[in-house]
Amino acid sequence: MKILILNGPNLNLLGTREPEVYGSRTLEDLNIYIRDYFKKTELEFVQSNHEGELIDQIQKAEGSYEGIVLNAGALTHYSYAIRDAIAAVSLPVMEVHLSNVAAREDFRRNSVIAPVVQGSISGLGAYGYVLAVRAIAHQAIHKG
């Protein structure tokens, strides 16, 4: 099984960016944490600050992965282009946020990608990624 984990804008700053909100774990620490849970699952990690790169990764994932875990960062709240890319692929996509976006600023409470993803996990920190990978694996195993 192969799953793509996409991290959007500013997630490369984890560990130093608002540690009171996002914790002290770096993006590399986060990737290692997730990989340690899934010894038999091939995980590919991509981070980009560029909307088009995330869209390209979503489009290329078809046929290569069983699913996508996506933390689109702030793009979650306004990127209809990412929303349309998700809708265009047949892969399950799980939306993940490290912080509880419902408990933050008003603009963070709206996700334009939520209607086209399989599910959303918010506020569970790094463990949210683990749950998202498990959900995709479960769906892949129990298809049909």
SEVO-682205 format. One line per field, with one value per atom (N, C-alpha, C, CB): x, y, z; residue in three letters; atom name; residue number from 0. Coordinates in steps of 0.05 Angstrom, whole numbers. Glycine has a CB too. Example, Ala and Ser with C-alpha at 12.3 -4.5 7.8 and 13.67 -1.06 7.14 Angstrom:
! residues 2
X = c(264	246	264	226	257	273	258	282)
Y = c(-114	-90	-66	-89	-45	-21	1	-12)
Z = c(156	156	156	181	142	143	157	114)
r = c(Ala	Ala	Ala	Ala	Ser	Ser	Ser	Ser)
a = c(N	CA	C	CB	N	CA	C	CB)
k = c(0	0	0	0	1	1	1	1)
//
This chain:
! residues 144
X = c(17	0	18	-19	9	25	6	39	14	-3	14	-15	3	16	7	10	26	20	29	33	10	16	13	-2	32	31	34	53	17	16	32	-12	25	40	46	26	71	81	85	63	78	82	112	66	128	157	168	170	152	160	152	149	140	133	157	121	151	172	180	197	178	184	160	207	142	118	97	107	90	69	69	42	90	91	68	117	57	34	9	28	8	-14	-7	-22	17	24	44	36	54	73	101	66	120	148	160	163	144	153	158	133	181	187	172	217	171	158	172	159	199	213	206	244	204	195	168	195	150	123	123	106	139	142	152	160	172	183	162	208	148	126	106	112	97	77	89	67	113	127	130	154	136	139	114	148	91	66	61	43	72	65	90	50	100	124	119	134	95	89	75	73	72	59	79	35	80	98	86	105	100	90	108	87	97	113	104	110	123	117	126	132	107	113	103	100	119	110	116	124	97	101	86	92	98	86	70	106	69	58	33	78	11	-15	-13	-36	-1	1	16	15	37	52	34	77	18	0	-21	-15	-31	-50	-37	-60	-13	2	5	29	12	15	-11	26	-33	-59	-66	-82	-62	-68	-51	-65	-25	-7	-11	22	-25	-28	-46	-40	-64	-82	-66	-101	-72	-58	-32	-53	-22	3	0	22	-22	-27	-55	-23	-58	-85	-101	-83	-87	-101	-82	-116	-93	-78	-87	-81	-67	-72	-63	-57	-81	-75	-79	-92	-58	-60	-54	-40	-75	-72	-65	-97	-63	-57	-78	-29	-70	-89	-104	-75	-93	-106	-133	-88	-136	-161	-185	-159	-181	-203	-211	-195	-194	-201	-193	-189	-179	-169	-189	-143	-205	-223	-208	-244	-184	-168	-160	-143	-152	-146	-171	-133	-193	-219	-226	-241	-222	-228	-209	-227	-184	-165	-173	-136	-181	-190	-214	-196	-233	-258	-252	-278	-230	-224	-211	-206	-201	-188	-207	-161	-203	-220	-209	-225	-186	-173	-187	-144	-187	-197	-176	-202	-186	-169	-179	-169	-161	-168	-156	-158	-172	-164	-154	-187	-131	-119	-110	-96	-115	-104	-93	-127	-70	-57	-73	-29	-82	-97	-127	-90	-143	-172	-181	-185	-185	-192	-219	-192	-237	-262	-260	-281	-238	-234	-216	-222	-210	-192	-207	-169	-193	-205	-228	-184	-248	-272	-265	-289	-245	-239	-229	-219	-218	-207	-229	-187	-253	-275	-288	-297	-282	-293	-272	-303	-279	-262	-276	-255	-264	-276	-270	-266	-251	-245	-261	-215	-273	-288	-309	-301	-324	-345	-335	-362	-309	-299	-279	-287	-274	-255	-272	-237	-258	-271	-278	-254	-260	-264	-245	-261	-250	-233	-226	-247	-201	-191	-177	-171	-185	-175	-170	-195	-148	-143	-129	-168	-121	-108	-78	-120	-67	-38	-28	-23	-4	8	-9	36	-23	-39	-61	-51	-70	-90	-80	-97	-55	-44	-45	-15	-39	-40	-69	-31	-88	-116	-124	-134	-114	-121	-109	-111	-84	-72	-87	-42	-94	-110	-137	-114	-150	-176	-173	-188	-152	-147	-141	-125	-124	-117	-141	-95	-158	-183	-201	-198	-204	-221	-209	-223	-183	-170	-174	-140	-172	-174	-203	-164	-222	-250	-266	-262	-254	-268	-287	-248	-309	-327	-344	-313)
Y = c(-23	0	25	0	45	69	93	70	111	135	160	132	180	206	225	219	237	256	283	248	301	328	349	335	366	387	414	384	432	457	479	466	504	528	530	552	538	544	520	563	496	473	466	449	477	473	489	483	506	522	510	550	486	473	471	444	474	474	502	459	521	549	567	558	560	576	571	571	591	590	563	594	557	531	527	528	549	546	535	573	538	528	501	548	499	476	457	485	464	447	453	418	438	442	422	440	403	383	397	360	390	400	383	400	391	375	348	390	348	323	305	328	316	301	289	319	305	295	272	318	274	253	227	262	230	206	193	214	210	200	184	224	194	180	154	198	156	132	110	140	117	97	80	110	91	77	57	96	61	46	33	63	13	-1	-15	-21	-24	-39	-23	-64	3	21	40	36	42	61	89	52	107	134	153	142	171	192	218	191	234	260	283	263	301	325	349	322	370	396	417	402	434	456	481	449	504	529	540	550	524	532	516	530	531	518	500	540	509	494	468	510	468	443	423	449	432	414	402	429	419	410	389	434	395	375	348	386	349	324	309	331	323	310	297	331	311	300	276	321	277	255	230	264	234	211	189	222	196	176	153	189	129	105	98	109	116	111	106	134	116	115	104	143	94	85	108	63	130	153	176	145	198	222	233	244	239	254	283	242	302	329	349	337	363	386	410	385	423	444	471	447	471	496	517	507	542	563	560	590	545	541	527	525	513	499	518	487	543	561	577	580	575	591	579	618	556	546	528	531	540	525	508	543	516	500	474	516	474	449	432	454	445	431	417	451	431	419	396	440	398	376	351	385	355	332	319	341	336	325	310	348	317	305	278	324	270	244	225	246	199	179	169	156	179	170	182	177	167	179	200	158	222	244	250	269	250	257	284	235	302	329	328	350	339	339	367	319	374	399	393	421	403	398	411	408	435	450	446	480	453	452	477	449	476	499	511	493	496	506	524	483	521	537	561	520	567	589	612	578	628	651	642	667	660	654	644	678	656	649	620	668	609	582	561	578	569	550	540	563	553	545	530	570	506	491	487	463	498	494	466	515	452	425	403	419	410	390	375	404	389	374	353	394	353	334	314	348	315	296	274	310	251	229	236	204	252	259	280	235	292	314	308	341	312	308	333	283	344	370	369	392	382	386	363	391	343	320	320	294	342	343	322	340	312	292	267	285	260	235	237	230	260	263	251	292	254	242	211	251	200	171	161	164	175	167	169	184	189	193	170	220	162	140	114	137	110	86	85	85	108	109	102	137	112	105	75	122	65	37	19	30	27	12	12	25	35	36	19	65	19	3	-27	10	-35	-63	-73	-68	-56	-64	-53	-54	-49	-41	-62	-34	-53	-71	-87	-88)
Z = c(0	0	0	24	-15	-19	-15	-46	3	9	8	38	-5	-8	15	-35	28	50	40	77	35	25	47	1	50	69	54	91	60	45	58	43	51	59	88	50	94	120	139	133	130	147	149	136	130	133	157	107	168	192	218	190	217	242	261	237	286	306	315	296	296	303	300	286	282	277	298	249	313	333	348	320	363	377	397	391	407	425	411	438	385	369	356	347	344	328	341	302	365	379	371	375	383	378	358	404	349	329	302	326	290	263	242	257	218	197	194	170	196	194	218	193	242	266	261	291	249	243	224	232	203	183	195	160	212	226	244	242	259	276	261	291	238	222	210	199	200	187	208	176	233	254	259	280	253	257	235	258	212	188	175	168	187	177	150	198	145	121	99	127	104	85	74	99	48	35	36	6	49	51	37	81	21	8	20	-23	28	40	21	67	17	0	14	-29	16	26	5	53	2	-17	-7	-45	-11	-6	-30	3	-51	-77	-83	-99	-87	-93	-118	-97	-139	-163	-160	-185	-143	-138	-123	-121	-104	-90	-110	-67	-128	-148	-166	-165	-175	-192	-178	-200	-152	-137	-134	-108	-130	-128	-155	-120	-176	-203	-210	-224	-203	-209	-192	-207	-169	-150	-161	-124	-179	-190	-203	-212	-194	-205	-191	-234	-175	-161	-131	-165	-120	-91	-85	-78	-61	-52	-40	-32	-34	-22	-16	3	-7	-1	26	-23	43	67	61	92	65	57	80	33	87	104	86	129	76	56	70	39	96	110	104	102	101	96	70	97	51	25	29	7	51	58	56	86	64	68	43	89	21	-2	-29	0	-30	-55	-69	-51	-87	-103	-123	-117	-130	-149	-136	-157	-111	-97	-93	-69	-87	-85	-111	-78	-133	-159	-166	-181	-158	-163	-148	-155	-123	-106	-119	-77	-128	-140	-166	-145	-179	-205	-203	-220	-180	-177	-162	-162	-167	-154	-128	-173	-120	-95	-70	-95	-48	-23	-13	-2	-5	6	34	-12	53	81	87	101	97	105	134	101	139	166	174	168	199	210	238	212	244	270	292	270	288	308	304	308	325	323	309	351	283	267	275	237	286	295	320	301	334	358	353	380	328	321	308	302	292	280	262	263	259	243	215	240	201	174	172	162	193	193	196	214	202	207	181	224	159	133	117	117	107	90	63	102	42	15	4	-4	17	7	22	11	45	60	45	84	27	13	-7	-2	-14	-33	-22	-57	4	17	31	37	37	50	79	49	92	120	128	138	151	162	190	159	197	224	233	226	255	264	294	257	303	331	346	344	332	345	341	335	331	327	307	353	312	294	292	303	313	313	292	341	285	264	237	260	231	207	209	203	232	236	231	265	242	238	209	255	195	167	150	156	155	141	147	148	172	179	165	210	163	149	120	152	107	78	75	66	93	92	96	113	115	120	95	145	83	59	37	49	33	12	17	10	41	48	46	77	53	54	31	80	8	-16	-25	-39	-37	-51	-33	-68)
r = c(Met	Met	Met	Met	Lys	Lys	Lys	Lys	Ile	Ile	Ile	Ile	Leu	Leu	Leu	Leu	Ile	Ile	Ile	Ile	Leu	Leu	Leu	Leu	Asn	Asn	Asn	Asn	Gly	Gly	Gly	Gly	Pro	Pro	Pro	Pro	Asn	Asn	Asn	Asn	Leu	Leu	Leu	Leu	Asn	Asn	Asn	Asn	Leu	Leu	Leu	Leu	Leu	Leu	Leu	Leu	Gly	Gly	Gly	Gly	Thr	Thr	Thr	Thr	Arg	Arg	Arg	Arg	Glu	Glu	Glu	Glu	Pro	Pro	Pro	Pro	Glu	Glu	Glu	Glu	Val	Val	Val	Val	Tyr	Tyr	Tyr	Tyr	Gly	Gly	Gly	Gly	Ser	Ser	Ser	Ser	Arg	Arg	Arg	Arg	Thr	Thr	Thr	Thr	Leu	Leu	Leu	Leu	Glu	Glu	Glu	Glu	Asp	Asp	Asp	Asp	Leu	Leu	Leu	Leu	Asn	Asn	Asn	Asn	Ile	Ile	Ile	Ile	Tyr	Tyr	Tyr	Tyr	Ile	Ile	Ile	Ile	Arg	Arg	Arg	Arg	Asp	Asp	Asp	Asp	Tyr	Tyr	Tyr	Tyr	Phe	Phe	Phe	Phe	Lys	Lys	Lys	Lys	Lys	Lys	Lys	Lys	Thr	Thr	Thr	Thr	Glu	Glu	Glu	Glu	Leu	Leu	Leu	Leu	Glu	Glu	Glu	Glu	Phe	Phe	Phe	Phe	Val	Val	Val	Val	Gln	Gln	Gln	Gln	Ser	Ser	Ser	Ser	Asn	Asn	Asn	Asn	His	His	His	His	Glu	Glu	Glu	Glu	Gly	Gly	Gly	Gly	Glu	Glu	Glu	Glu	Leu	Leu	Leu	Leu	Ile	Ile	Ile	Ile	Asp	Asp	Asp	Asp	Gln	Gln	Gln	Gln	Ile	Ile	Ile	Ile	Gln	Gln	Gln	Gln	Lys	Lys	Lys	Lys	Ala	Ala	Ala	Ala	Glu	Glu	Glu	Glu	Gly	Gly	Gly	Gly	Ser	Ser	Ser	Ser	Tyr	Tyr	Tyr	Tyr	Glu	Glu	Glu	Glu	Gly	Gly	Gly	Gly	Ile	Ile	Ile	Ile	Val	Val	Val	Val	Leu	Leu	Leu	Leu	Asn	Asn	Asn	Asn	Ala	Ala	Ala	Ala	Gly	Gly	Gly	Gly	Ala	Ala	Ala	Ala	Leu	Leu	Leu	Leu	Thr	Thr	Thr	Thr	His	His	His	His	Tyr	Tyr	Tyr	Tyr	Ser	Ser	Ser	Ser	Tyr	Tyr	Tyr	Tyr	Ala	Ala	Ala	Ala	Ile	Ile	Ile	Ile	Arg	Arg	Arg	Arg	Asp	Asp	Asp	Asp	Ala	Ala	Ala	Ala	Ile	Ile	Ile	Ile	Ala	Ala	Ala	Ala	Ala	Ala	Ala	Ala	Val	Val	Val	Val	Ser	Ser	Ser	Ser	Leu	Leu	Leu	Leu	Pro	Pro	Pro	Pro	Val	Val	Val	Val	Met	Met	Met	Met	Glu	Glu	Glu	Glu	Val	Val	Val	Val	His	His	His	His	Leu	Leu	Leu	Leu	Ser	Ser	Ser	Ser	Asn	Asn	Asn	Asn	Val	Val	Val	Val	Ala	Ala	Ala	Ala	Ala	Ala	Ala	Ala	Arg	Arg	Arg	Arg	Glu	Glu	Glu	Glu	Asp	Asp	Asp	Asp	Phe	Phe	Phe	Phe	Arg	Arg	Arg	Arg	Arg	Arg	Arg	Arg	Asn	Asn	Asn	Asn	Ser	Ser	Ser	Ser	Val	Val	Val	Val	Ile	Ile	Ile	Ile	Ala	Ala	Ala	Ala	Pro	Pro	Pro	Pro	Val	Val	Val	Val	Val	Val	Val	Val	Gln	Gln	Gln	Gln	Gly	Gly	Gly	Gly	Ser	Ser	Ser	Ser	Ile	Ile	Ile	Ile	Ser	Ser	Ser	Ser	Gly	Gly	Gly	Gly	Leu	Leu	Leu	Leu	Gly	Gly	Gly	Gly	Ala	Ala	Ala	Ala	Tyr	Tyr	Tyr	Tyr	Gly	Gly	Gly	Gly	Tyr	Tyr	Tyr	Tyr	Val	Val	Val	Val	Leu	Leu	Leu	Leu	Ala	Ala	Ala	Ala	Val	Val	Val	Val	Arg	Arg	Arg	Arg	Ala	Ala	Ala	Ala	Ile	Ile	Ile	Ile	Ala	Ala	Ala	Ala	His	His	His	His	Gln	Gln	Gln	Gln	Ala	Ala	Ala	Ala	Ile	Ile	Ile	Ile	His	His	His	His	Lys	Lys	Lys	Lys	Gly	Gly	Gly	Gly)
a = c(N	CA	C	CB	N	CA	C	CB	N	CA	C	CB	N	CA	C	CB	N	CA	C	CB	N	CA	C	CB	N	CA	C	CB	N	CA	C	CB	N	CA	C	CB	N	CA	C	CB	N	CA	C	CB	N	CA	C	CB	N	CA	C	CB	N	CA	C	CB	N	CA	C	CB	N	CA	C	CB	N	CA	C	CB	N	CA	C	CB	N	CA	C	CB	N	CA	C	CB	N	CA	C	CB	N	CA	C	CB	N	CA	C	CB	N	CA	C	CB	N	CA	C	CB	N	CA	C	CB	N	CA	C	CB	N	CA	C	CB	N	CA	C	CB	N	CA	C	CB	N	CA	C	CB	N	CA	C	CB	N	CA	C	CB	N	CA	C	CB	N	CA	C	CB	N	CA	C	CB	N	CA	C	CB	N	CA	C	CB	N	CA	C	CB	N	CA	C	CB	N	CA	C	CB	N	CA	C	CB	N	CA	C	CB	N	CA	C	CB	N	CA	C	CB	N	CA	C	CB	N	CA	C	CB	N	CA	C	CB	N	CA	C	CB	N	CA	C	CB	N	CA	C	CB	N	CA	C	CB	N	CA	C	CB	N	CA	C	CB	N	CA	C	CB	N	CA	C	CB	N	CA	C	CB	N	CA	C	CB	N	CA	C	CB	N	CA	C	CB	N	CA	C	CB	N	CA	C	CB	N	CA	C	CB	N	CA	C	CB	N	CA	C	CB	N	CA	C	CB	N	CA	C	CB	N	CA	C	CB	N	CA	C	CB	N	CA	C	CB	N	CA	C	CB	N	CA	C	CB	N	CA	C	CB	N	CA	C	CB	N	CA	C	CB	N	CA	C	CB	N	CA	C	CB	N	CA	C	CB	N	CA	C	CB	N	CA	C	CB	N	CA	C	CB	N	CA	C	CB	N	CA	C	CB	N	CA	C	CB	N	CA	C	CB	N	CA	C	CB	N	CA	C	CB	N	CA	C	CB	N	CA	C	CB	N	CA	C	CB	N	CA	C	CB	N	CA	C	CB	N	CA	C	CB	N	CA	C	CB	N	CA	C	CB	N	CA	C	CB	N	CA	C	CB	N	CA	C	CB	N	CA	C	CB	N	CA	C	CB	N	CA	C	CB	N	CA	C	CB	N	CA	C	CB	N	CA	C	CB	N	CA	C	CB	N	CA	C	CB	N	CA	C	CB	N	CA	C	CB	N	CA	C	CB	N	CA	C	CB	N	CA	C	CB	N	CA	C	CB	N	CA	C	CB	N	CA	C	CB	N	CA	C	CB	N	CA	C	CB	N	CA	C	CB	N	CA	C	CB	N	CA	C	CB	N	CA	C	CB	N	CA	C	CB	N	CA	C	CB	N	CA	C	CB	N	CA	C	CB	N	CA	C	CB	N	CA	C	CB	N	CA	C	CB	N	CA	C	CB	N	CA	C	CB	N	CA	C	CB	N	CA	C	CB	N	CA	C	CB	N	CA	C	CB	N	CA	C	CB	N	CA	C	CB	N	CA	C	CB	N	CA	C	CB	N	CA	C	CB	N	CA	C	CB	N	CA	C	CB	N	CA	C	CB	N	CA	C	CB	N	CA	C	CB	N	CA	C	CB)
k = c(0	0	0	0	1	1	1	1	2	2	2	2	3	3	3	3	4	4	4	4	5	5	5	5	6	6	6	6	7	7	7	7	8	8	8	8	9	9	9	9	10	10	10	10	11	11	11	11	12	12	12	12	13	13	13	13	14	14	14	14	15	15	15	15	16	16	16	16	17	17	17	17	18	18	18	18	19	19	19	19	20	20	20	20	21	21	21	21	22	22	22	22	23	23	23	23	24	24	24	24	25	25	25	25	26	26	26	26	27	27	27	27	28	28	28	28	29	29	29	29	30	30	30	30	31	31	31	31	32	32	32	32	33	33	33	33	34	34	34	34	35	35	35	35	36	36	36	36	37	37	37	37	38	38	38	38	39	39	39	39	40	40	40	40	41	41	41	41	42	42	42	42	43	43	43	43	44	44	44	44	45	45	45	45	46	46	46	46	47	47	47	47	48	48	48	48	49	49	49	49	50	50	50	50	51	51	51	51	52	52	52	52	53	53	53	53	54	54	54	54	55	55	55	55	56	56	56	56	57	57	57	57	58	58	58	58	59	59	59	59	60	60	60	60	61	61	61	61	62	62	62	62	63	63	63	63	64	64	64	64	65	65	65	65	66	66	66	66	67	67	67	67	68	68	68	68	69	69	69	69	70	70	70	70	71	71	71	71	72	72	72	72	73	73	73	73	74	74	74	74	75	75	75	75	76	76	76	76	77	77	77	77	78	78	78	78	79	79	79	79	80	80	80	80	81	81	81	81	82	82	82	82	83	83	83	83	84	84	84	84	85	85	85	85	86	86	86	86	87	87	87	87	88	88	88	88	89	89	89	89	90	90	90	90	91	91	91	91	92	92	92	92	93	93	93	93	94	94	94	94	95	95	95	95	96	96	96	96	97	97	97	97	98	98	98	98	99	99	99	99	100	100	100	100	101	101	101	101	102	102	102	102	103	103	103	103	104	104	104	104	105	105	105	105	106	106	106	106	107	107	107	107	108	108	108	108	109	109	109	109	110	110	110	110	111	111	111	111	112	112	112	112	113	113	113	113	114	114	114	114	115	115	115	115	116	116	116	116	117	117	117	117	118	118	118	118	119	119	119	119	120	120	120	120	121	121	121	121	122	122	122	122	123	123	123	123	124	124	124	124	125	125	125	125	126	126	126	126	127	127	127	127	128	128	128	128	129	129	129	129	130	130	130	130	131	131	131	131	132	132	132	132	133	133	133	133	134	134	134	134	135	135	135	135	136	136	136	136	137	137	137	137	138	138	138	138	139	139	139	139	140	140	140	140	141	141	141	141	142	142	142	142	143	143	143	143)
//
